[in-house]
Amino acid sequence: MSFIFGRVSATLESGKNMLRFTEFSKVLLDKTEGALVPITPLRREHKPQILKHLYAMSMHDRYLRFGYTATDGHIDRYVAGLKFQRDEIYGIFNSALEIIAMAHLAIMKEEGRQASAEFGVSVSAYARGRGYGALLFQRAVMHARNEEVYQMFIHALSENAPMIRIARKAGAKIERDGSETEAFLSLPRRDLDSRVSEFVADQYGKTNYSIKEDAKRFWNFLAKVQEIRTGVRHARHQAAE
C-alpha cells in the first residue's frame, strides 16, 4: 500500500510544483490539498464498465437520468452512440475498477452559432451523499471553458432535486415548466488557471486508474496462486489416502 500511496503523492506533488512554478495563488494550490477524488476521462475501452454502471440503476433512477424509463435496450443504444471524439465522459471508479459515478458533457459546436454543452450525471445508489455529482459538474465546467464553450445547460425532471441543486449552487438560471426544468449557466473565459488545473486533474485521474489496474492484477494473481496451492494440497491429500 505504501507504494500505491507513494505514486499518488508523487503525482499530486508534481502538479503542485507546476502550479508554484507558474506562480499561481494559494487558492489554486489549496484545491490539490487533502484527499482528492480522482476523476478519469472515459474512452471507448470503458464501454463495458459504462454499461454495467447504467444497467445497475433502478428504473426510477433511469427515469431521472434520461427523462424516461430507459430499458436495457435504450441504454445499449445510448452507450453505442457516445461520441468520444467530440464529447467528454468522466467516471469515478472504486477499487474494483467499477464506475460508481459518471458524467456526460455533450458539446455542441455549429458554425454561426455560439457553442454550448449539455451536462448529465448518474451516481450509484450506494455512493450518493458524497458530493460526486457536484465534483463531476465542476470537472465538466473546467473542460467546457478550456474548449471555449461558455454556455452550459442542464435538462432535468423537476423532481430531480440533486441535479437542480447542483445547477442552482453554480449560479445557473433555472426555468421550470411543469415536470421539466432547464438550467442555463454562463461560464467564465478560459485562462491559464483553468488549463493547468485540468492538466493536473487529468494526470491525477489517469494515474489513479493505472494504480487501481495494477492493484487489481496483483490481487488477481495472488488469488490464482492461492487457488493453485489449494489444488496442489488437495491432490497431495488424495494421493496420500
GIGIBEL-V324596 format. One record per residue. N is the residue number from 1. SS is DSSP state (alpha for helix, beta for strand, coil for the rest). PHI is phi in whole degrees, -180 to 180 (999 if undefined). OMEGA is omega in whole degrees, -180 to 180 (* if undefined). Layout:
BEGIN
n=<N	N>
ss=<SS	SS>
phi=<PHI	PHI>
omega=<OMEGA	OMEGA>
END
This chain:
BEGIN
n=<1	2	3	4	5	6	7	8	9	10	11	12	13	14	15	16	17	18	19	20	21	22	23	24	25	26	27	28	29	30	31	32	33	34	35	36	37	38	39	40	41	42	43	44	45	46	47	48	49	50	51	52	53	54	55	56	57	58	59	60	61	62	63	64	65	66	67	68	69	70	71	72	73	74	75	76	77	78	79	80	81	82	83	84	85	86	87	88	89	90	91	92	93	94	95	96	97	98	99	100	101	102	103	104	105	106	107	108	109	110	111	112	113	114	115	116	117	118	119	120	121	122	123	124	125	126	127	128	129	130	131	132	133	134	135	136	137	138	139	140	141	142	143	144	145	146	147	148	149	150	151	152	153	154	155	156	157	158	159	160	161	162	163	164	165	166	167	168	169	170	171	172	173	174	175	176	177	178	179	180	181	182	183	184	185	186	187	188	189	190	191	192	193	194	195	196	197	198	199	200	201	202	203	204	205	206	207	208	209	210	211	212	213	214	215	216	217	218	219	220	221	222	223	224	225	226	227	228	229	230	231	232	233	234	235	236	237	238	239	240	241>
ss=<coil	alpha	alpha	alpha	alpha	alpha	alpha	alpha	alpha	alpha	alpha	alpha	alpha	alpha	alpha	alpha	alpha	alpha	alpha	alpha	alpha	coil	coil	coil	coil	alpha	alpha	alpha	alpha	alpha	coil	coil	coil	coil	coil	coil	coil	coil	coil	beta	beta	coil	coil	alpha	alpha	alpha	alpha	alpha	alpha	alpha	alpha	alpha	alpha	alpha	alpha	coil	coil	coil	alpha	alpha	alpha	alpha	alpha	alpha	alpha	alpha	coil	coil	coil	coil	coil	alpha	alpha	alpha	alpha	alpha	alpha	alpha	alpha	alpha	coil	coil	coil	coil	coil	coil	coil	beta	beta	beta	beta	beta	beta	coil	coil	coil	coil	coil	beta	beta	beta	beta	beta	beta	beta	beta	beta	beta	coil	coil	coil	coil	coil	coil	coil	beta	beta	beta	beta	beta	beta	beta	beta	coil	alpha	alpha	alpha	coil	coil	coil	coil	alpha	alpha	alpha	alpha	alpha	alpha	alpha	alpha	alpha	alpha	alpha	alpha	alpha	alpha	alpha	coil	coil	coil	coil	beta	beta	beta	beta	beta	beta	beta	coil	coil	coil	alpha	alpha	alpha	alpha	alpha	alpha	alpha	alpha	alpha	coil	coil	coil	beta	beta	beta	beta	beta	coil	coil	beta	beta	beta	beta	beta	beta	beta	coil	coil	coil	coil	coil	alpha	alpha	alpha	alpha	alpha	alpha	alpha	alpha	alpha	alpha	alpha	alpha	alpha	alpha	alpha	alpha	alpha	alpha	alpha	alpha	alpha	alpha	alpha	alpha	alpha	alpha	alpha	alpha	alpha	alpha	alpha	alpha	alpha	alpha	alpha	alpha	alpha	alpha	alpha	alpha	alpha	alpha	alpha	alpha	alpha	alpha	alpha	alpha	alpha	coil>
phi=<999	-62	-64	-63	-63	-64	-66	-63	-61	-64	-63	-63	-66	-63	-65	-68	-64	-63	-64	-66	-62	-86	61	-79	-72	-64	-59	-70	-63	-63	-66	-104	-86	77	-81	-96	-96	-72	-114	-106	-65	-93	-126	-57	-67	-91	-54	-59	-71	-63	-60	-61	-62	-73	-59	-74	-71	-68	-63	-67	-66	-64	-62	-68	-73	-104	86	-154	-79	-74	-83	-60	-64	-62	-65	-56	-69	-61	-67	-63	-93	-62	-102	-65	-77	-112	-91	-120	-122	-121	-138	-112	-108	-90	-68	-90	62	-102	-73	-110	-155	-146	-129	-126	-106	-89	-99	-120	-125	-128	-60	88	-128	-67	-65	-146	-146	-115	-113	-139	-145	-140	-131	-57	-54	-75	-104	-80	86	-107	82	-64	-61	-66	-65	-66	-64	-62	-65	-67	-60	-59	-68	-58	-58	-69	-92	59	-110	-113	-127	-124	-136	-127	-107	-142	-69	-61	-81	-82	-58	-59	-66	-66	-64	-61	-65	-65	-64	-79	92	-73	-84	-103	-125	-107	-132	65	-81	-123	-133	-114	-122	-119	-131	-92	-101	-70	-66	-69	-150	-64	-57	-67	-73	-70	-61	-68	-61	-64	-62	-64	-64	-65	-63	-67	-66	-62	-64	-62	-64	-65	-61	-62	-64	-65	-61	-63	-69	-65	-64	-63	-63	-67	-61	-64	-63	-65	-62	-64	-65	-66	-63	-64	-65	-64	-63	-68	-66	-79	-77>
omega=<-180	178	-180	180	179	179	178	-179	180	179	179	-177	179	178	-180	177	177	180	179	-180	-180	174	177	-177	178	179	-180	178	-180	180	-177	-179	175	-177	178	175	-179	178	-173	172	-178	180	-177	-178	178	-177	178	179	177	179	-179	179	-177	177	-175	-180	176	-180	178	179	176	179	179	-177	-173	-179	175	-179	-174	174	175	178	176	-180	177	-178	178	-178	178	-178	179	-177	-176	-179	-178	-176	173	176	-177	178	170	-174	169	-176	178	-179	173	178	178	175	-174	178	178	176	-180	-176	-179	178	178	-179	179	-180	179	180	179	-180	176	-176	174	-176	174	-180	178	-173	-175	-177	-179	-180	-179	179	-177	-180	-180	179	178	177	179	179	179	178	180	-179	180	178	-178	175	-179	173	-171	175	178	177	179	174	-176	171	-176	179	180	-175	-179	180	-180	179	178	-179	-178	180	180	179	-178	174	-175	176	-178	178	-179	-176	-177	-179	175	177	-178	-177	175	-176	176	180	179	177	-178	177	-177	-177	179	179	180	178	-180	-180	179	-179	179	-180	-179	179	179	179	179	179	180	176	-180	-179	180	177	-178	-179	175	178	179	179	179	178	180	178	179	-180	179	179	179	180	180	180	179	-179	180	-179	-178	-179	*>
END
